[in-house]
Amino acid sequence: MKCVVTAGPTYEELDEVRRLTNFSTGALGSGLADYLAGLGHEVELLTGYYSTCPPAARAQRRQTFTTTADLRRRLAALASPEVGAVFHAAAVSDFTFGKVWERTAAGELREIKAAKIPTRAEGLLAELEPTPKIIRELRGWFPNAFLAGWKYELEPQGEREAAARGADQMKESRTDACVLNGRGVFNEGFGLLHKDMTLIRLPDKAALFAALGACLALEAARPKPPPPAPAQFPGMPWKKK
């Protein structure tokens, strides 16, 4: 089965020197890519530029993405009804930079535009704008794929609340599964929420990989709908003008 896996962080540029990113290492997505390739699947791995884990050794094809916009462009370029599964494990930045201002001696705000924002200003104000939700576009790009997203939580909460948030993501994004992780609920383990709202608790990465591999086995065994019949054009034959 053709599989696409995303892993690691995106970054957003403040200027040509400074960047905003997150703590994702890319280890989970890269490990999953190797696991799936080991099962015989055809895997394309998209890894963040700032991923710190060793590169996946078994994935047949690899790309490196930078910003959220770059990851979006690369996924759109892979769009195909022939892709059987997409595992969107990348830690996509929720925000990108908008305008940046410095405060003048008179207390006014003045917008700054520079290749390298100078540090002589005593204080700066940077605007953060939300980035596009890539996960909500996956179904349009990969209409026949098994789609799995991730939901990372840090604030303490119960399993029921975590599952509700995962269910919201699945409904909004038309995905088939959501991996729940973070110290807020599962600590070092994971929760795997299925489309029927069944929540499976998994103790570690190995168990998660096995569960996701089992999902693909079920997808492969599922009867595929027949291809659409070719369009018919009854009526008069074409006439030359």
Wavefront OBJ file of the C-alpha trace (Angstrom):
o trace
v 0.000 0.000 0.000
v 1.207 3.513 -0.791
v 1.641 5.433 2.480
v 2.569 9.042 3.258
v 3.967 9.898 6.705
v 4.784 13.373 8.042
v 7.154 13.825 10.981
v 8.907 16.577 12.909
v 8.359 20.316 13.268
v 7.617 23.081 10.836
v 9.128 26.516 11.459
v 7.976 30.070 10.760
v 10.285 32.949 9.883
v 10.396 36.137 11.953
v 12.955 37.531 9.507
v 15.750 36.018 7.406
v 17.719 35.129 10.547
v 15.264 34.164 13.293
v 12.645 31.422 13.336
v 9.818 30.098 15.494
v 9.557 26.308 15.866
v 8.670 23.649 18.473
v 10.240 20.768 20.386
v 9.195 17.918 18.072
v 12.094 15.595 17.223
v 10.373 13.665 14.402
v 11.184 10.351 16.127
v 7.611 9.076 16.263
v 6.779 9.674 12.599
v 10.163 8.451 11.382
v 9.850 5.306 13.475
v 6.371 4.682 12.083
v 7.664 5.126 8.525
v 10.347 2.495 9.114
v 7.812 0.150 10.697
v 5.397 0.441 7.777
v 8.179 -0.048 5.236
v 9.230 -3.147 7.145
v 5.719 -4.527 6.633
v 6.165 -4.129 2.890
v 4.312 -0.860 2.359
v 5.577 1.782 -0.064
v 6.379 4.740 2.192
v 7.081 8.401 1.444
v 8.328 10.254 4.521
v 8.197 14.036 4.869
v 10.483 15.194 7.695
v 10.872 18.621 9.258
v 14.121 20.501 8.688
v 14.729 20.750 12.449
v 14.036 17.095 13.220
v 16.779 15.791 15.502
v 16.135 12.040 15.318
v 18.152 9.713 13.053
v 16.665 9.582 9.533
v 14.349 6.708 8.677
v 16.378 3.982 7.009
v 13.627 1.924 5.376
v 11.317 4.560 3.870
v 11.663 4.326 0.105
v 11.357 8.076 -0.488
v 12.098 11.049 1.749
v 11.554 14.791 1.572
v 12.454 17.619 3.945
v 9.939 20.381 4.646
v 10.491 23.779 6.242
v 7.511 26.049 6.907
v 3.856 25.127 7.228
v 3.286 26.510 3.738
v 6.106 24.343 2.391
v 4.680 21.185 3.998
v 1.258 22.017 2.595
v 2.699 22.463 -0.892
v 4.567 19.150 -0.728
v 1.515 17.223 0.441
v -0.648 18.779 -2.252
v 1.934 17.690 -4.842
v 1.535 14.082 -3.651
v -2.266 14.183 -3.971
v -3.603 11.003 -5.545
v -6.537 8.610 -5.153
v -3.970 5.803 -5.278
v -2.455 6.703 -1.896
v -3.794 4.183 0.591
v -2.881 5.843 3.892
v -1.653 9.145 5.301
v -0.262 9.449 8.839
v -0.023 13.146 9.700
v 2.308 13.050 12.717
v 4.146 16.310 11.968
v 4.077 19.015 14.648
v 2.727 21.835 12.497
v 3.156 25.358 13.852
v -0.173 26.777 14.993
v 1.039 30.322 14.357
v 3.141 32.247 11.892
v 4.428 35.804 12.205
v 2.398 38.741 10.999
v 3.555 42.341 11.481
v 6.292 43.417 13.889
v 6.366 46.789 15.644
v 8.789 48.726 17.799
v 7.748 51.296 20.373
v 9.112 54.788 19.782
v 10.328 57.173 22.488
v 6.957 58.885 22.239
v 5.216 55.591 23.024
v 3.892 55.046 19.518
v 4.107 51.756 17.631
v 6.035 51.770 14.359
v 6.020 48.766 12.021
v 9.416 47.227 11.235
v 10.298 45.526 7.970
v 13.876 44.289 7.637
v 15.867 41.264 6.510
v 17.266 41.214 10.055
v 15.217 43.095 12.613
v 17.642 45.335 14.540
v 18.166 44.726 18.238
v 18.660 48.371 19.139
v 14.986 48.726 19.978
v 14.210 48.302 23.651
v 11.098 46.274 22.985
v 9.250 44.730 20.058
v 5.697 43.532 19.529
v 5.246 40.609 17.119
v 1.853 39.613 15.744
v 1.057 35.887 15.605
v -1.408 34.736 12.958
v -2.928 31.241 12.794
v -1.577 28.934 10.100
v -3.862 26.916 7.789
v -5.023 23.579 9.202
v -3.352 21.162 6.800
v -5.167 18.165 8.275
v -8.485 19.564 7.054
v -7.238 19.460 3.458
v -5.968 15.876 3.444
v -9.278 14.251 2.487
v -9.488 16.388 -0.644
v -5.958 15.419 -1.680
v -6.213 11.744 -0.712
v -9.894 10.802 -1.181
v -9.473 7.034 -0.797
v -6.828 6.967 1.930
v -6.992 5.870 5.538
v -6.228 9.156 7.306
v -4.776 9.373 10.822
v -4.132 12.628 12.647
v -2.459 13.405 15.962
v -3.729 15.353 18.971
v -1.043 16.386 21.466
v -2.252 17.596 24.862
v -0.292 18.925 27.848
v -3.009 20.170 30.173
v -4.316 17.574 32.655
v -7.660 16.147 31.529
v -9.652 12.931 31.587
v -9.716 10.355 28.819
v -13.298 11.271 27.965
v -12.372 14.922 27.347
v -9.301 13.945 25.324
v -11.387 11.572 23.235
v -13.978 14.301 22.651
v -11.287 16.614 21.284
v -9.990 13.843 19.064
v -13.512 13.176 17.832
v -13.920 16.862 16.969
v -10.716 16.742 14.931
v -11.890 13.637 13.071
v -15.270 15.186 12.303
v -13.794 18.491 11.102
v -11.056 16.839 9.043
v -12.912 13.706 7.864
v -10.126 11.481 9.150
v -10.421 7.825 10.152
v -8.362 7.788 13.355
v -6.740 10.118 15.854
v -3.651 9.375 17.923
v -3.863 11.028 21.352
v -0.647 11.658 23.264
v 1.023 14.053 25.683
v 1.412 14.132 29.434
v -2.063 15.562 29.868
v -3.679 12.110 29.712
v -1.579 9.205 28.525
v 1.880 10.249 29.794
v 4.402 8.059 27.912
v 1.658 6.034 26.229
v -0.949 6.744 23.572
v -4.632 6.566 22.871
v -5.886 5.489 19.450
v -9.373 6.743 18.682
v -11.200 5.017 15.851
v -14.004 6.288 13.668
v -16.576 4.347 15.691
v -15.316 6.222 18.802
v -13.568 3.145 20.198
v -10.556 4.286 22.265
v -7.630 1.878 22.555
v -4.963 2.542 25.204
v -1.425 1.717 24.088
v 1.589 1.656 26.440
v 4.382 2.649 24.031
v 5.428 3.386 20.450
v 5.799 -0.278 19.536
v 2.188 -0.950 20.497
v 1.033 2.136 18.595
v 2.884 1.104 15.441
v 1.400 -2.393 15.625
v -2.116 -0.967 16.062
v -1.736 1.362 13.082
v -0.306 -1.475 11.006
v -3.376 -3.526 11.897
v -5.561 -0.659 10.654
v -3.864 -0.887 7.262
v -4.363 -4.650 7.153
v -8.090 -4.099 7.673
v -8.144 -1.406 4.996
v -6.387 -3.709 2.520
v -8.956 -6.446 3.174
v -11.915 -4.106 2.721
v -13.719 -4.545 -0.638
v -12.975 -1.671 -2.967
v -15.817 0.048 -4.828
v -15.831 -0.587 -8.578
v -14.423 2.204 -10.752
v -17.038 4.547 -12.224
v -18.376 3.616 -15.641
v -17.124 5.729 -18.534
v -19.341 8.655 -19.392
v -21.885 8.025 -22.114
v -22.890 10.632 -24.682
v -26.041 9.394 -26.406
v -27.667 11.315 -29.176
v -26.617 12.659 -32.497
v -23.088 11.990 -33.767
v -20.607 14.813 -33.934
v -20.917 16.974 -37.011
v -18.128 18.844 -38.692
v -18.716 22.514 -39.179
l 1 2 3 4 5 6 7 8 9 10 11 12 13 14 15 16 17 18 19 20 21 22 23 24 25 26 27 28 29 30 31 32 33 34 35 36 37 38 39 40 41 42 43 44 45 46 47 48 49 50 51 52 53 54 55 56 57 58 59 60 61 62 63 64 65 66 67 68 69 70 71 72 73 74 75 76 77 78 79 80 81 82 83 84 85 86 87 88 89 90 91 92 93 94 95 96 97 98 99 100 101 102 103 104 105 106 107 108 109 110 111 112 113 114 115 116 117 118 119 120 121 122 123 124 125 126 127 128 129 130 131 132 133 134 135 136 137 138 139 140 141 142 143 144 145 146 147 148 149 150 151 152 153 154 155 156 157 158 159 160 161 162 163 164 165 166 167 168 169 170 171 172 173 174 175 176 177 178 179 180 181 182 183 184 185 186 187 188 189 190 191 192 193 194 195 196 197 198 199 200 201 202 203 204 205 206 207 208 209 210 211 212 213 214 215 216 217 218 219 220 221 222 223 224 225 226 227 228 229 230 231 232 233 234 235 236 237 238 239 240 241
